[in-house]
Amino acid sequence: MTAFGKILAFLNLIFAVLTGGLIGMVYLTRTNWQQAYTAVQNKAQAANVAYQQLLADEMSQVRAKDQQAQAALAQVNEKDKQLAAARAEVEQAKGQLEAAKRSNDKASENVTNTTTEIERRRAEVKQLQETLMARETRVRDLEAQLTKVRDEAVNNKLQYDSLKEKFATMMAQYEDSTKQLAAFAAAGLSVPRAGTKAVPPEQVRGTIKAVDGNLATISIGTDAGVNKDNILYIYRLSPQAEYIGRLTILSATSFEAVGRIETARRQATVKPGDEVASQITTKK
């Protein structure tokens, strides 16, 4: 055998030893790898189980959190709705408050106006009460005056009836005397009146200007034909015709005269404004 052969044989031997060693190592390695693989696989399965359990737990927690989030979101939505409702209620309350304020202001104004109206009505009532009291007083006064006037009217009616009867009697006497005087005058006889006292011209008429006791001053004198000792008749026509008496002239001037009053009855009185005349007639 050559050296090359020996080398090749040695190399084959070495190769065989290496191959055997490699095979042994591979076998050993393979056996260890399988055990490790089995261990790792077991660990992986355990880890997978733990992972699945952990994942399930996490998913359960996620679902729980999601449910909590959904519930929280629902609560938030509910709170938002409640907040919106509360805001609407607040706005409504603000509107009601403004309306109440306006109503209160209006009510205050109405109270003020009502108070003013009440004060005005009180003043009117007071004024009306005063007016009513004044009218009641006036009515009482008028009733008293009416009673007095009625009494006076009754007395005046009695006096009027009495005076009317007396006046009618005196007028009848006067007419008879006038007729007799006219007959005497037609016969050409001169008949003095009241003894020897002169008679003023017919239709002499005047008024009483002043009265002093039983003396009276009249508005006519000598210019009208009135002289001393003339007799004039005193009477008045309003408020009713009344014969009062006669006036004997004591003195006379151009425009007035003074005479003595002789009343037809005791109660008769002569007043300024009464009329005097030589004959009693009524004015038209």
C-alpha positions as CSV (number, residue, x, y, z in Angstrom):
1,M,0.0,0.0,0.0
2,T,1.2,3.3,-0.9
3,A,1.5,6.2,1.2
4,F,-1.2,7.8,-0.7
5,G,-3.4,4.8,-0.1
6,K,-2.4,5.0,3.5
7,I,-3.2,8.6,3.6
8,L,-6.5,7.9,1.9
9,A,-7.1,5.1,4.3
10,F,-6.2,7.3,7.2
11,L,-8.4,10.0,5.8
12,N,-11.2,7.5,5.4
13,L,-10.6,6.3,8.9
14,I,-10.7,9.9,10.2
15,F,-13.6,10.5,8.0
16,A,-15.3,7.5,9.3
17,V,-14.5,8.4,12.9
18,L,-15.7,11.9,12.2
19,T,-18.8,10.6,10.5
20,G,-19.5,8.2,13.3
21,G,-18.9,11.0,15.8
22,L,-21.0,13.3,13.7
23,I,-23.7,10.6,13.6
24,G,-23.4,10.2,17.3
25,M,-23.5,13.8,17.9
26,V,-26.4,14.2,15.5
27,Y,-28.2,11.4,17.3
28,L,-27.5,12.9,20.6
29,T,-28.3,16.3,19.4
30,R,-31.5,15.0,17.8
31,T,-32.5,13.3,20.9
32,N,-31.8,16.4,23.0
33,W,-33.6,18.6,20.4
34,Q,-36.7,16.5,20.6
35,Q,-36.8,16.6,24.3
36,A,-36.2,20.3,24.2
37,Y,-38.8,20.6,21.4
38,T,-41.2,18.6,23.5
39,A,-40.5,20.8,26.5
40,V,-40.8,23.9,24.5
41,Q,-43.9,22.6,22.9
42,N,-45.3,21.9,26.4
43,K,-44.2,25.3,27.5
44,A,-45.7,26.8,24.3
45,Q,-49.0,24.9,24.9
46,A,-49.0,26.1,28.5
47,A,-48.1,29.6,27.4
48,N,-50.8,29.3,24.8
49,V,-53.3,28.1,27.4
50,A,-52.2,30.9,29.7
51,Y,-52.3,33.3,26.7
52,Q,-55.8,32.1,25.8
53,Q,-56.8,32.4,29.4
54,L,-55.2,35.8,29.6
55,L,-56.8,36.7,26.3
56,A,-60.1,35.5,27.5
57,D,-59.6,37.5,30.7
58,E,-58.6,40.5,28.7
59,M,-61.5,40.1,26.3
60,S,-63.8,39.7,29.3
61,Q,-62.3,42.8,30.8
62,V,-62.5,44.6,27.4
63,R,-66.1,43.5,27.1
64,A,-66.8,44.6,30.6
65,K,-65.0,47.9,29.9
66,D,-66.9,48.2,26.7
67,Q,-70.1,47.5,28.5
68,Q,-69.1,50.0,31.2
69,A,-68.2,52.5,28.4
70,Q,-71.5,51.8,26.7
71,A,-73.3,52.3,30.0
72,A,-71.2,55.4,30.7
73,L,-72.0,56.7,27.2
74,A,-75.6,55.9,27.8
75,Q,-75.3,57.8,31.1
76,V,-73.5,60.6,29.3
77,N,-76.3,60.7,26.7
78,E,-78.9,60.6,29.4
79,K,-77.0,63.3,31.3
80,D,-76.8,65.3,28.0
81,K,-80.6,64.9,27.6
82,Q,-81.1,65.8,31.2
83,L,-78.8,68.8,30.8
84,A,-80.6,69.9,27.6
85,A,-83.9,69.4,29.5
86,A,-82.5,71.4,32.4
87,R,-81.3,74.1,30.1
88,A,-84.7,74.2,28.4
89,E,-86.3,74.4,31.9
90,V,-83.9,77.1,32.8
91,E,-84.8,79.0,29.6
92,Q,-88.4,78.4,30.3
93,A,-87.9,79.5,33.9
94,K,-86.1,82.6,32.6
95,G,-89.0,83.3,30.3
96,Q,-91.5,82.8,33.2
97,L,-89.3,85.0,35.4
98,E,-89.3,87.7,32.8
99,A,-93.0,87.3,32.3
100,A,-93.5,87.3,36.0
101,K,-91.4,90.4,36.3
102,R,-93.3,92.2,33.5
103,S,-96.6,91.0,35.2
104,N,-95.2,92.3,38.5
105,D,-94.2,95.6,37.0
106,K,-97.7,95.8,35.4
107,A,-99.3,94.8,38.6
108,S,-97.3,97.5,40.4
109,E,-98.3,100.0,37.9
110,N,-101.9,98.8,38.2
111,V,-101.6,99.1,42.0
112,T,-100.3,102.6,41.6
113,N,-103.0,103.6,39.1
114,T,-105.6,101.9,41.3
115,T,-104.3,103.8,44.4
116,T,-104.4,107.0,42.4
117,E,-107.9,106.2,41.2
118,I,-109.0,105.3,44.8
119,E,-107.6,108.6,46.1
120,R,-109.4,110.5,43.3
121,R,-112.6,108.6,44.0
122,R,-112.2,109.4,47.8
123,A,-111.8,113.0,46.9
124,E,-114.9,112.9,44.7
125,V,-116.8,111.1,47.4
126,K,-115.7,113.7,50.0
127,Q,-116.7,116.5,47.6
128,L,-120.0,114.8,46.9
129,Q,-120.6,114.3,50.6
130,E,-119.9,118.0,51.2
131,T,-122.1,118.9,48.3
132,L,-124.8,116.6,49.6
133,M,-124.5,118.1,53.1
134,A,-124.7,121.6,51.6
135,R,-127.8,120.5,49.6
136,E,-129.4,118.9,52.6
137,T,-128.8,122.2,54.5
138,R,-130.1,124.1,51.5
139,V,-133.2,121.8,51.4
140,R,-133.8,122.3,55.1
141,D,-133.5,126.0,54.6
142,L,-135.8,125.9,51.6
143,E,-138.3,123.8,53.5
144,A,-138.2,126.3,56.4
145,Q,-138.6,129.1,53.9
146,L,-141.3,127.2,52.1
147,T,-143.1,126.7,55.4
148,K,-142.7,130.4,56.2
149,V,-143.8,131.4,52.8
150,R,-146.8,129.1,53.1
151,D,-147.7,130.6,56.4
152,E,-147.2,134.1,55.0
153,A,-149.2,133.1,51.9
154,V,-152.1,132.0,54.1
155,N,-151.9,135.2,56.1
156,N,-151.6,137.3,53.0
157,K,-154.6,135.4,51.4
158,L,-156.6,136.2,54.5
159,Q,-155.5,139.8,54.5
160,Y,-156.1,139.9,50.7
161,D,-159.6,138.6,51.0
162,S,-160.3,141.1,53.8
163,L,-158.7,144.0,52.0
164,K,-160.4,143.0,48.8
165,E,-163.7,143.1,50.4
166,K,-162.9,146.5,52.1
167,F,-161.5,147.8,48.8
168,A,-164.6,146.7,46.9
169,T,-166.8,148.5,49.5
170,M,-164.7,151.6,49.4
171,M,-164.6,151.6,45.5
172,A,-168.4,151.3,45.6
173,Q,-168.6,154.2,48.0
174,Y,-166.0,156.1,45.8
175,E,-168.1,155.4,42.7
176,D,-171.2,156.6,44.4
177,S,-169.4,159.8,45.6
178,T,-168.0,160.3,42.1
179,K,-171.4,160.0,40.5
180,Q,-172.9,162.4,43.1
181,L,-170.0,164.9,42.4
182,A,-170.6,164.6,38.7
183,A,-174.3,165.2,39.2
184,F,-173.5,168.3,41.3
185,A,-171.0,169.5,38.7
186,A,-173.5,169.0,35.9
187,A,-176.0,171.0,37.8
188,G,-173.5,173.8,38.1
189,L,-173.0,173.4,41.9
190,S,-169.7,173.8,43.7
191,V,-169.3,171.0,46.2
192,P,-166.2,171.2,48.4
193,R,-164.4,168.0,49.4
194,A,-163.3,167.2,53.0
195,G,-164.8,170.4,54.4
196,T,-163.2,173.5,53.0
197,K,-160.0,171.8,51.8
198,A,-159.2,172.4,48.1
199,V,-159.2,169.5,45.6
200,P,-156.2,169.3,43.1
201,P,-156.9,169.0,39.4
202,E,-158.1,165.6,38.1
203,Q,-155.6,163.0,37.1
204,V,-152.9,164.3,39.5
205,R,-150.7,161.3,40.2
206,G,-147.4,160.8,42.0
207,T,-145.4,158.5,44.4
208,I,-144.3,158.5,48.0
209,K,-140.6,159.4,48.1
210,A,-140.1,159.1,51.9
211,V,-142.0,158.4,55.1
212,D,-141.2,159.9,58.5
213,G,-143.7,158.8,61.1
214,N,-147.1,160.0,60.0
215,L,-145.6,162.4,57.4
216,A,-144.8,161.5,53.8
217,T,-143.0,163.4,51.0
218,I,-144.4,162.9,47.5
219,S,-142.9,163.4,44.1
220,I,-145.2,166.1,42.8
221,G,-145.8,169.7,43.9
222,T,-147.3,173.0,42.9
223,D,-146.2,172.6,39.2
224,A,-148.6,169.6,39.1
225,G,-151.4,171.6,40.8
226,V,-150.8,170.2,44.3
227,N,-151.2,172.8,47.1
228,K,-151.6,173.0,50.8
229,D,-154.7,171.4,52.2
230,N,-155.2,169.3,49.1
231,I,-156.3,165.7,49.8
232,L,-154.7,162.8,47.8
233,Y,-155.5,159.2,48.0
234,I,-152.7,156.6,48.8
235,Y,-152.8,153.1,47.3
236,R,-150.6,150.5,45.8
237,L,-151.2,148.2,42.8
238,S,-148.6,145.4,43.4
239,P,-148.3,142.8,44.5
240,Q,-152.0,143.3,44.8
241,A,-154.3,146.3,44.6
242,E,-154.7,147.9,48.0
243,Y,-156.2,151.1,49.3
244,I,-154.1,152.5,52.1
245,G,-155.6,155.9,53.1
246,R,-155.3,159.5,52.3
247,L,-152.7,162.3,52.5
248,T,-153.5,165.9,53.6
249,I,-150.9,168.2,52.1
250,L,-149.2,170.4,54.7
251,S,-146.7,172.2,52.4
252,A,-145.8,172.1,48.8
253,T,-142.9,173.3,46.6
254,S,-142.6,173.2,42.8
255,F,-141.5,169.6,42.6
256,E,-142.6,167.9,45.8
257,A,-145.0,168.2,48.7
258,V,-145.3,167.0,52.3
259,G,-148.5,165.7,53.8
260,R,-150.0,164.0,56.9
261,I,-150.9,160.4,56.5
262,E,-154.4,159.1,57.5
263,T,-154.5,155.3,57.1
264,A,-157.8,153.5,56.3
265,R,-157.0,150.9,59.0
266,R,-154.6,150.5,61.8
267,Q,-152.5,147.8,60.2
268,A,-152.0,149.7,57.0
269,T,-148.5,151.2,56.5
270,V,-147.3,153.6,53.9
271,K,-144.0,152.8,52.1
272,P,-141.8,154.6,49.6
273,G,-143.0,153.8,46.1
274,D,-146.7,153.8,47.0
275,E,-148.8,155.9,44.7
276,V,-150.9,159.0,45.4
277,A,-153.6,160.4,43.2
278,S,-156.6,162.7,43.2
279,Q,-158.6,159.8,41.9
280,I,-157.9,156.1,42.3
281,T,-157.4,154.4,38.9
282,T,-155.3,151.6,37.7
283,K,-152.5,152.1,35.1
284,K,-152.8,150.4,31.7
